[in-house]
């Protein structure tokens, strides 16, 4: 079975930067992501990576308005 992501970036040129950001967030929360398919992650692991990404985006926004 092949897997096709439905996640589309508004700016396709940002894909590499977003992948780097995701890997950095995963490393910070102790989740071992691989390049490519990571369907073997638990929901908890995937959620912790997404949560860390959101946390970092909110922090960056807060810094930008001060």
Secondary structure, DSSP 8 states (H G I E B T S, - for coil): ---------SSGGGHHHHHHHHHHHHHHTT----SS--TTS-HHHHHHHHHHHHHHHHHHHHHHT-
